[in-house]
Amino acid sequence: MKKMISNCLTAFFVCSASLFAQDKFSPDWLTKFETSNYLETERYDETMQYFKALDAASEYATLFPIGKSPHGRDINCLVVSKDKSFSLELSKQSGKPLVLIMCGIHSGEIEGKDASMLLLRDILVTKESEKYLDNVNLFVIPIFSVDGHERFSEYNRINQNGPIDMGWRTTAQNLNLNRDWMKADAPEMQAMLKLVSAWQPDFIVDTHTTDGADYQYQVTYGLEIYGNIYHGLAEWNKKKLIPEMISYVESKGFPMFQYVGFKDWAQGVESGIVDWASSPRFSTGYFAQQNRICLLIETHMLKPYKDRVYSTKAVLEAVLQIVNNNSTELLQLNKNADENSIKDFTIDKKYLPLNFKTNDDFSFTNFKGYKFYHDSSAISGGDKIVYTSEPQDFYVKLFNNVKPTDSVSIPNAYIIPQEYSSLVDKMKLHGISVSQISEEKQYQVTRYKFKNVKFDPFPYEGRQHVSLDFDTFTEEVKIAAGSFIVPTDQRTVRIIAQLLEPKSGDSFVQWGLINAIFEQKEYFENYVMEKIAEEMLNNNKDLRKEFEEKLKSDESFRSNSYERLNFFYQRSPYWDEQLNLYPIMRIE
C-alpha cells in the first residue's frame, strides 16, 4: 500500500507539472508521450518531424545528419546554441562547454528521447528553461540506433513496464552499439565517433533503462570515479556532480542512487552492492579514456513509463544546471585531463592501467529496496526471488575498492604495417593522429609473440574473441615505406594503448580483428618430414637430447606420430616465424 501511495504522489506531481506547462504552448507541441496518457512513444518519422519543427521554430537550433544506418535512415543531431554556434569553429570560439545527450543507443530504452523532447520544448518553445543555454552549447541525438528503434513491438523488453511499443536493443546488423565504442564495427558507431572526435564534447549523457532487481529508486546513475579516468575529473564527479545532481533530482520527487550491481544476483541485495570501472567498450568507460565525463542514466525498468521519462528529464536538467554553473571549471578540467594524459604517460612514463577489478574489501551503505523472500520454483526447479511491494531500507556491504589488474608503459610510438590500414582507419575515427613513413627505415623495436591462444567458442558482438599470453623481445627491423607511425604524445594516448596493447580487453587483437596471424598456412608431408627430421637428429646433439627427454616425459607426445614430426618442423628453417607474431611494434 505504501508503494502504491508513493507512486500516486509521484504521478500527481508529474501530471500537475505537465498540465501547468501545457498552458504555455500550442497543442501542436504536445508529444505522443503526453497525448497517449504517457503510455506511448513516437516512431522514427514522427520523432524527426518533431525535431524538424524545433529547428524551424527556433533560431537557436538546427538539425543535421551525422550519418546513415544500414537501412538508410538518417541519424540526426540537433545542435542548440543561444549564440548560434552551429559550426565546429564557432562552437570552439564560443568558449562554452558542449554537452552531448545520446538517446536510444538501446532503442527499447527510449525515455531519453521523450525526455529530451520535453526539455527542448522548455528551452526553445516556451523558453522557461532557456537559461540552460547561457553557458552551454547542446547536442541532442534523439535516436542513435535508428534501425533498432523501428523494430517496434510491445514484446521487445520482457522486463520493462512500457511504453506500449518500443524498439529493439541492437541494430539491424544485430550489433549492440554500447559494446562497439572501441572496435567500431557498426556504421552508426563510425558516424558517432566521427562526430565525437571532431567536436570533442565536454560532457556526455547516455540514457538507458535498467534490467535487474526491484528497488525504490526511480533512476540510477553511472559515473567513472576510479583509475580509468583523469583524477581531477573523478574528484569533480564525486564532490560536485553526484551530490548536486542527486539533490536536484530528488527535489523533483525522484529517489536516486548509483547504478546497482549485486555481489550475488541469486541472493539479492543482502549479498552486497558492487561498483566497478567500466571497460571502454561501454560509453562511460570509453569517454573516460577520452578524458571526458560520461553520465549513464538508468531509469528503473518496473516504474511507470511516465515516471521514467520525467525522472530522466530531471537528470538532464540537473546536468545542464551544474555545467552552466561550472562551465569554466569543467573546460579547464578537460584541458588538464588532455595535457596530463600526455605528461603522465609519455613524459613521466607512468604506467597506464588497462583493466580493472573490484576486490573483496567493503564498507557499508544504505539502500532503499523492497522486502523480498526466496522460494522454490516448481517451473525452473531452482530458487527464485519474490519481491513484495513493501519498502525496506537495507544496510548492506558496498564493494567499491577497484584496482588495476593490468597496466603498461607507453612507448614513444607504435608502428603498424601498411597491410593493416583497416586498423588505422578505425583509429582515425577515434581522433588519433597517424602518419606514414615515405621510405624504408631501420628501427629498434619491441615486439610480442603470442602463446596459449584460445578462441571463445561463440562469437560476441560479431567477433571471435581471443585470449592469449605473450613473450616480449626486441630486435632491429627494416620498416617498409608506407608503414604507419602512431605517436603517443597526443590527447588520445589512453585510447591508443587500449587499442594496440594486447593486454587490453578491448584491444584490436583481443576483439579478433587480426585473427589471421594465428593461422598456420604451410604444412609438411610426413614422408618428407621423416627425412628432414632424421638429418636434424644426426646433425644436432642438443636437439636429439631434447627430443629423447620429451619422449620419456610426455606420454601424449610419445604416442602421437604427427606431433613427433611436428617437433622437428617447428625447429626447422621451414617453420613460419611470423605465426603468432604481433605485427604492431613499439618504438621505445
NUKE-406178 format. One line per 2 residues: for each residue y, z, x of C-alpha. Coordinates in nm, 3 decimals. Layout:
BEGIN
Y:Z:X ~ ...
# end
This chain:
BEGIN
0.000:0.000:0.000 ~ 0.243:0.085:0.284
0.172:-0.253:0.441 ~ 0.249:-0.426:0.108
0.576:-0.231:0.068 ~ 0.680:-0.319:0.422
0.608:-0.688:0.365 ~ 0.801:-0.683:0.037
1.105:-0.525:0.203 ~ 1.097:-0.786:0.477
1.062:-1.062:0.218 ~ 1.356:-0.922:0.020
1.572:-0.912:0.330 ~ 1.483:-1.268:0.426
1.523:-1.405:0.074 ~ 1.861:-1.234:0.025
1.989:-1.369:0.355 ~ 1.871:-1.718:0.265
2.031:-1.718:-0.081 ~ 2.357:-1.595:0.069
2.354:-1.875:0.324 ~ 2.285:-2.143:0.062
2.624:-2.078:-0.097 ~ 2.784:-2.222:0.217
2.635:-2.572:0.224 ~ 2.525:-2.862:0.008
2.170:-2.852:-0.134 ~ 2.111:-3.167:0.073
2.084:-2.940:0.376 ~ 1.801:-2.734:0.231
1.479:-2.777:0.424 ~ 1.136:-2.833:0.274
1.050:-2.486:0.402 ~ 1.315:-2.345:0.168
1.264:-2.572:-0.134 ~ 0.886:-2.508:-0.132
0.931:-2.131:-0.166 ~ 0.873:-2.101:0.211
0.522:-2.246:0.192 ~ 0.555:-2.595:0.340
0.694:-2.778:0.641 ~ 0.829:-3.132:0.682
0.623:-3.423:0.806 ~ 0.740:-3.608:1.118
0.958:-3.868:0.937 ~ 1.124:-3.604:0.719
1.192:-3.387:1.022 ~ 1.353:-3.673:1.213
1.568:-3.761:0.913 ~ 1.699:-3.405:0.912
1.777:-3.415:1.282 ~ 1.944:-3.754:1.247
2.155:-3.602:0.971 ~ 2.258:-3.320:1.206
2.353:-3.583:1.463 ~ 2.561:-3.773:1.207
2.726:-3.461:1.064 ~ 2.848:-3.305:1.387
3.048:-3.430:1.681 ~ 2.874:-3.159:1.883
2.525:-3.307:1.857 ~ 2.342:-3.625:1.948
1.976:-3.716:1.911 ~ 1.791:-3.920:2.171
1.426:-4.003:2.250 ~ 1.273:-3.869:2.571
0.957:-4.081:2.543 ~ 0.687:-4.213:2.314
0.349:-4.077:2.211 ~ 0.022:-4.271:2.234
0.068:-4.363:1.866 ~ 0.416:-4.497:1.937
0.621:-4.216:1.784 ~ 0.948:-4.113:1.945
0.958:-3.767:2.100 ~ 1.315:-3.675:2.015
1.557:-3.424:2.159 ~ 1.879:-3.301:2.002
2.143:-3.209:2.259 ~ 2.410:-2.974:2.125
2.732:-2.908:2.314 ~ 3.073:-2.789:2.198
3.242:-2.984:2.480 ~ 3.021:-3.292:2.416
2.831:-3.268:2.743 ~ 2.577:-3.522:2.628
2.506:-3.676:2.969 ~ 2.338:-3.518:3.269
2.657:-3.548:3.473 ~ 2.875:-3.387:3.207
2.623:-3.111:3.148 ~ 2.628:-3.017:3.517
3.006:-3.034:3.526 ~ 3.038:-2.805:3.223
2.928:-2.501:3.419 ~ 2.729:-2.382:3.118
2.360:-2.293:3.126 ~ 2.132:-2.534:2.944
1.883:-2.374:2.704 ~ 1.578:-2.581:2.609
1.390:-2.493:2.288 ~ 1.048:-2.659:2.257
0.875:-2.668:1.920 ~ 0.533:-2.798:1.828
0.366:-2.815:2.168 ~ 0.079:-2.699:1.944
0.179:-2.867:1.621 ~ -0.023:-2.643:1.394
0.202:-2.361:1.517 ~ 0.521:-2.508:1.383
0.753:-2.218:1.295 ~ 0.983:-2.314:1.580
1.068:-2.644:1.416 ~ 1.167:-2.488:1.084
1.349:-2.202:1.254 ~ 1.543:-2.449:1.469
1.647:-2.650:1.165 ~ 1.790:-2.336:1.002
1.957:-2.228:1.325 ~ 2.111:-2.569:1.391
2.242:-2.579:1.035 ~ 2.411:-2.244:1.100
2.563:-2.381:1.421 ~ 2.659:-2.737:1.321
2.699:-2.741:0.942 ~ 2.817:-2.401:0.816
2.942:-2.318:1.169 ~ 2.874:-1.948:1.107
2.681:-1.943:1.437 ~ 2.900:-2.188:1.627
2.976:-1.906:1.873 ~ 2.638:-1.970:2.035
2.786:-2.286:2.187 ~ 3.074:-2.107:2.357
2.896:-2.065:2.690 ~ 2.573:-2.259:2.634
2.455:-2.618:2.604 ~ 2.143:-2.661:2.397
1.841:-2.891:2.391 ~ 1.602:-2.877:2.094
1.272:-3.066:2.092 ~ 1.180:-3.042:1.719
0.823:-3.166:1.772 ~ 0.668:-3.207:2.116
0.315:-3.307:2.014 ~ 0.425:-3.563:1.755
0.086:-3.728:1.702 ~ -0.083:-3.391:1.667
0.183:-3.298:1.412 ~ 0.080:-3.590:1.192
-0.287:-3.492:1.190 ~ -0.180:-3.299:0.882
-0.422:-3.075:0.691 ~ -0.448:-2.735:0.526
-0.763:-2.672:0.732 ~ -0.625:-2.713:1.085
-0.573:-2.343:1.165 ~ -0.856:-2.128:1.030
-0.690:-1.804:1.142 ~ -0.342:-1.882:1.013
-0.158:-1.785:0.693 ~ 0.039:-2.103:0.614
0.216:-2.332:0.593 ~ 0.004:-2.507:0.330
-0.042:-2.814:0.553 ~ 0.014:-2.820:0.925
-0.052:-3.029:1.234 ~ -0.329:-3.010:1.494
-0.350:-2.820:1.823 ~ -0.391:-3.121:2.050
-0.254:-3.471:2.098 ~ -0.403:-3.798:1.973
-0.591:-3.808:2.306 ~ -0.726:-3.456:2.234
-0.526:-3.305:2.520 ~ -0.372:-2.961:2.494
-0.016:-3.004:2.618 ~ 0.007:-2.637:2.708
-0.265:-2.685:2.966 ~ -0.112:-3.005:3.103
0.205:-2.889:3.276 ~ 0.068:-2.939:3.627
-0.177:-3.231:3.606 ~ 0.049:-3.419:3.360
-0.217:-3.647:3.211 ~ -0.059:-3.684:2.867
0.222:-3.938:2.812 ~ 0.402:-3.669:2.613
0.395:-3.432:2.911 ~ 0.507:-3.703:3.151
0.810:-3.762:2.928 ~ 0.884:-3.389:2.914
0.859:-3.347:3.291 ~ 1.100:-3.635:3.348
1.349:-3.462:3.119 ~ 1.297:-3.121:3.280
1.314:-3.242:3.641 ~ 1.633:-3.441:3.572
1.824:-3.186:3.365 ~ 1.675:-2.866:3.515
1.729:-2.643:3.211 ~ 1.833:-2.288:3.289
1.636:-2.109:3.019 ~ 1.336:-2.237:2.824
1.184:-2.121:2.495 ~ 0.833:-2.226:2.389
0.745:-2.146:2.025 ~ 0.389:-2.063:1.911
0.171:-1.870:1.666 ~ -0.097:-1.628:1.785
-0.466:-1.619:1.739 ~ -0.631:-1.282:1.794
-0.615:-0.932:1.648 ~ -0.432:-0.793:1.347
-0.136:-0.560:1.404 ~ 0.201:-0.468:1.256
0.426:-0.676:1.480 ~ 0.575:-0.986:1.319
0.642:-1.152:1.652 ~ 0.542:-1.107:2.015
0.684:-1.241:2.340 ~ 0.551:-1.353:2.675
0.763:-1.343:2.992 ~ 0.677:-1.364:3.362
0.767:-1.042:3.541 ~ 0.522:-1.038:3.829
0.486:-1.206:4.167 ~ 0.472:-1.561:4.033
0.848:-1.571:3.967 ~ 1.154:-1.502:4.181
1.204:-1.125:4.184 ~ 1.565:-1.146:4.065
1.460:-1.331:3.750 ~ 1.174:-1.086:3.696
1.416:-0.794:3.710 ~ 1.658:-0.969:3.473
1.373:-1.018:3.228 ~ 1.269:-0.653:3.245
1.608:-0.485:3.248 ~ 1.823:-0.712:3.034
1.642:-0.982:2.838 ~ 1.349:-0.782:2.699
1.537:-0.470:2.578 ~ 1.830:-0.666:2.432
1.600:-0.921:2.266 ~ 1.379:-0.656:2.106
1.683:-0.462:1.986 ~ 1.833:-0.768:1.818
1.509:-0.893:1.660 ~ 1.413:-0.551:1.526
1.764:-0.508:1.385 ~ 1.684:-0.814:1.172
1.376:-0.638:1.032 ~ 1.103:-0.784:1.253
0.893:-0.548:1.469 ~ 0.839:-0.699:1.815
0.604:-0.634:2.106 ~ 0.477:-0.812:2.415
0.213:-1.082:2.369 ~ -0.116:-0.899:2.330
-0.444:-0.934:2.513 ~ -0.717:-0.672:2.486
-0.931:-0.542:2.771 ~ -1.237:-0.590:2.550
-1.182:-0.808:2.244 ~ -1.507:-0.690:2.087
-1.384:-0.329:2.096 ~ -1.026:-0.396:1.988
-0.701:-0.228:2.080 ~ -0.864:0.100:2.180
-1.010:-0.074:2.487 ~ -0.654:-0.121:2.613
-0.386:-0.388:2.635 ~ -0.384:-0.633:2.926
-0.086:-0.815:3.074 ~ -0.111:-1.094:3.331
0.071:-1.354:3.537 ~ 0.036:-1.694:3.372
-0.110:-1.992:3.551 ~ 0.133:-2.284:3.594
-0.079:-2.494:3.357 ~ 0.098:-2.290:3.084
0.469:-2.322:3.008 ~ 0.570:-1.970:3.113
0.379:-1.992:3.440 ~ 0.500:-2.345:3.508
0.868:-2.268:3.474 ~ 0.825:-1.953:3.681
0.710:-2.183:3.962 ~ 1.018:-2.397:3.890
1.236:-2.084:3.937 ~ 1.330:-2.063:3.571
1.266:-1.820:3.286 ~ 1.048:-1.943:3.001
1.017:-1.722:2.695 ~ 0.697:-1.756:2.495
0.739:-1.677:2.125 ~ 0.413:-1.592:1.947
0.453:-1.505:1.579 ~ 0.161:-1.326:1.418
-0.080:-1.566:1.250 ~ -0.155:-1.348:0.946
0.204:-1.278:0.849 ~ 0.355:-1.497:0.572
0.498:-1.824:0.699 ~ 0.841:-1.724:0.572
0.846:-1.413:0.790 ~ 0.718:-1.608:1.088
0.996:-1.867:1.060 ~ 1.272:-1.612:1.018
1.141:-1.390:1.297 ~ 1.134:-1.695:1.525
1.492:-1.771:1.423 ~ 1.589:-1.414:1.509
1.440:-1.450:1.858 ~ 1.623:-1.779:1.912
1.949:-1.616:1.805 ~ 1.883:-1.327:2.043
1.825:-1.567:2.332 ~ 2.141:-1.766:2.265
2.345:-1.447:2.230 ~ 2.209:-1.299:2.555
2.253:-1.621:2.753 ~ 2.605:-1.664:2.613
2.699:-1.313:2.719 ~ 2.543:-1.351:3.063
2.586:-1.720:3.136 ~ 2.746:-1.688:3.480
2.492:-1.429:3.591 ~ 2.198:-1.645:3.477
2.330:-1.951:3.657 ~ 2.372:-1.750:3.976
2.022:-1.604:3.946 ~ 1.874:-1.952:3.910
2.070:-2.070:4.212 ~ 1.946:-1.771:4.410
1.590:-1.842:4.299 ~ 1.609:-2.201:4.423
1.769:-2.110:4.754 ~ 1.548:-1.809:4.823
1.231:-2.002:4.749 ~ 1.322:-2.235:5.034
1.426:-1.949:5.262 ~ 1.132:-1.720:5.188
0.853:-1.973:5.221 ~ 0.975:-2.241:5.462
1.211:-2.049:5.694 ~ 1.093:-1.687:5.687
0.734:-1.808:5.642 ~ 0.637:-1.551:5.382
0.306:-1.615:5.214 ~ 0.329:-1.774:4.869
0.099:-1.617:4.607 ~ -0.111:-1.882:4.430
-0.349:-1.695:4.199 ~ -0.327:-1.352:4.036
-0.550:-1.094:3.873 ~ -0.485:-0.780:3.670
-0.671:-0.487:3.823 ~ -0.811:-0.177:3.651
-0.511:0.052:3.710 ~ -0.334:0.151:3.389
-0.060:0.352:3.226 ~ -0.025:0.430:2.854
0.184:0.274:2.580 ~ 0.236:0.298:2.205
0.103:0.015:1.990 ~ 0.157:-0.040:1.618
-0.170:-0.162:1.475 ~ -0.379:-0.117:1.165
-0.672:0.115:1.115 ~ -0.998:-0.065:1.172
-1.365:0.010:1.194 ~ -1.675:-0.151:1.336
-1.953:-0.261:1.107 ~ -2.273:-0.458:1.141
-2.275:-0.816:1.015 ~ -2.566:-0.950:0.815
-2.436:-1.301:0.882 ~ -2.385:-1.302:1.259
-2.634:-1.030:1.333 ~ -2.380:-0.856:1.556
-2.098:-0.607:1.521 ~ -1.773:-0.703:1.351
-1.424:-0.554:1.343 ~ -1.287:-0.487:0.995
-0.911:-0.433:0.975 ~ -0.765:-0.228:0.690
-0.410:-0.254:0.552 ~ -0.323:0.100:0.663
-0.076:0.111:0.956 ~ -0.173:0.321:1.254
0.008:0.396:1.577 ~ -0.220:0.386:1.880
-0.158:0.540:2.220 ~ -0.353:0.301:2.442
-0.410:0.204:2.801 ~ -0.182:-0.068:2.938
-0.333:-0.269:3.221 ~ -0.039:-0.436:3.393
-0.094:-0.393:3.765 ~ -0.100:-0.762:3.854
-0.178:-0.857:4.214 ~ -0.221:-1.185:4.403
-0.580:-1.284:4.480 ~ -0.489:-1.585:4.697
-0.180:-1.676:4.895 ~ -0.091:-1.937:5.152
0.154:-2.003:5.433 ~ 0.368:-2.308:5.365
0.372:-2.590:5.623 ~ 0.682:-2.789:5.710
0.547:-3.086:5.520 ~ 0.237:-3.245:5.369
0.104:-3.594:5.439 ~ -0.050:-3.790:5.151
-0.221:-4.121:5.242 ~ -0.077:-4.419:5.057
-0.405:-4.482:4.875 ~ -0.330:-4.162:4.681
0.003:-4.286:4.548 ~ -0.105:-4.183:4.196
-0.076:-3.821:4.309 ~ 0.270:-3.891:4.445
0.372:-4.040:4.111 ~ 0.273:-3.716:3.942
0.462:-3.512:4.200 ~ 0.778:-3.707:4.133
0.750:-3.615:3.765 ~ 0.792:-3.253:3.876
1.118:-3.331:4.055 ~ 0.958:-3.328:4.402
1.122:-3.544:4.669 ~ 0.882:-3.766:4.865
0.943:-4.022:5.142 ~ 0.728:-4.284:5.317
0.691:-4.345:5.688 ~ 0.777:-4.700:5.791
0.547:-4.732:6.095 ~ 0.228:-4.577:6.230
0.285:-4.238:6.387 ~ 0.082:-3.969:6.563
0.080:-3.618:6.412 ~ -0.082:-3.285:6.491
-0.214:-3.176:6.151 ~ -0.412:-2.901:5.981
-0.698:-3.022:5.763 ~ -0.950:-2.884:5.514
-1.321:-2.970:5.498 ~ -1.483:-2.865:5.171
-1.819:-2.696:5.122 ~ -2.008:-2.521:4.841
-1.863:-2.775:4.599 ~ -1.955:-2.705:4.237
-1.856:-2.905:3.930 ~ -1.814:-2.748:3.590
-2.094:-2.862:3.355 ~ -1.848:-2.973:3.087
-1.505:-3.138:3.101 ~ -1.196:-2.927:3.048
-0.880:-3.096:2.924 ~ -1.024:-3.435:3.010
-1.108:-3.341:3.369 ~ -1.421:-3.232:3.551
-1.300:-2.914:3.714 ~ -1.437:-2.830:4.061
-1.466:-2.504:4.254 ~ -1.505:-2.506:4.630
-1.474:-2.334:4.964 ~ -1.340:-2.493:5.281
-1.313:-2.472:5.656 ~ -0.983:-2.533:5.834
-0.931:-2.727:6.156 ~ -0.653:-2.905:6.347
-0.654:-3.249:6.502 ~ -0.435:-3.531:6.627
-0.433:-3.818:6.381 ~ -0.266:-4.155:6.353
-0.093:-4.173:6.020 ~ -0.064:-4.523:5.879
0.264:-4.682:5.780 ~ 0.325:-4.636:5.411
0.184:-4.281:5.404 ~ 0.386:-4.027:5.207
0.563:-3.725:5.355 ~ 0.638:-3.429:5.127
0.886:-3.192:5.294 ~ 0.859:-2.836:5.167
1.221:-2.730:5.218 ~ 1.313:-2.812:4.858
1.358:-2.604:4.545 ~ 1.018:-2.719:4.414
0.828:-2.564:4.707 ~ 0.622:-2.341:4.476
0.511:-2.641:4.267 ~ 0.433:-2.842:4.582
0.198:-2.572:4.709 ~ 0.035:-2.521:4.369
-0.045:-2.893:4.351 ~ -0.156:-2.953:4.710
-0.317:-2.630:4.830 ~ -0.689:-2.632:4.738
-0.693:-2.256:4.675 ~ -0.460:-2.303:4.381
-0.638:-2.304:4.045 ~ -0.402:-2.581:3.935
-0.423:-2.798:4.245 ~ -0.498:-3.167:4.218
-0.836:-3.113:4.381 ~ -0.948:-2.827:4.155
-0.836:-3.024:3.848 ~ -1.071:-3.302:3.958
-0.809:-3.569:4.032 ~ -0.974:-3.669:4.361
-1.342:-3.613:4.287 ~ -1.443:-3.934:4.465
-1.412:-3.756:4.801 ~ -1.721:-3.553:4.709
-1.941:-3.861:4.658 ~ -2.181:-3.977:4.928
-2.169:-4.359:4.940 ~ -2.420:-4.455:5.212
-2.788:-4.356:5.231 ~ -3.086:-4.410:5.462
-3.420:-4.573:5.407 ~ -3.696:-4.332:5.505
-3.878:-4.570:5.735 ~ -3.555:-4.642:5.924
-3.458:-4.276:5.949 ~ -3.805:-4.183:6.076
-3.748:-4.391:6.392 ~ -3.395:-4.261:6.447
-3.500:-3.900:6.391 ~ -3.781:-3.934:6.644
-3.536:-4.071:6.901 ~ -3.291:-3.789:6.833
-3.566:-3.527:6.876 ~ -3.680:-3.677:7.204
-3.327:-3.702:7.348 ~ -3.175:-3.371:7.238
-3.349:-3.042:7.322 ~ -3.096:-2.831:7.133
-3.142:-3.040:6.821 ~ -3.521:-3.008:6.850
-3.488:-2.629:6.875 ~ -3.257:-2.616:6.571
-3.498:-2.832:6.370 ~ -3.803:-2.625:6.460
-3.630:-2.297:6.377 ~ -3.526:-2.429:6.039
-3.885:-2.537:5.970 ~ -4.003:-2.183:6.042
-3.734:-2.001:5.840 ~ -3.686:-2.226:5.537
-3.990:-2.291:5.317 ~ -3.799:-2.521:5.081
-3.677:-2.731:5.372 ~ -4.023:-2.739:5.533
-4.184:-2.879:5.216 ~ -3.914:-3.140:5.140
-3.964:-3.462:5.337 ~ -3.628:-3.610:5.230
-3.431:-3.303:5.340 ~ -3.608:-3.303:5.674
-3.495:-3.660:5.736 ~ -3.150:-3.586:5.595
-3.118:-3.310:5.856 ~ -3.109:-3.579:6.121
-2.896:-3.819:5.919 ~ -2.622:-3.556:5.886
-2.623:-3.507:6.263 ~ -2.630:-3.875:6.348
-2.329:-4.100:6.421 ~ -2.405:-4.278:6.091
-2.304:-3.979:5.881 ~ -1.980:-4.017:5.682
-1.740:-3.770:5.841 ~ -1.493:-3.822:5.554
-1.733:-3.685:5.293 ~ -1.578:-3.365:5.151
-1.275:-3.413:5.378 ~ -0.944:-3.333:5.207
-0.724:-3.641:5.251 ~ -0.400:-3.442:5.226
-0.284:-3.295:5.558 ~ -0.043:-3.022:5.663
0.228:-3.062:5.927 ~ 0.290:-2.712:6.056
# end
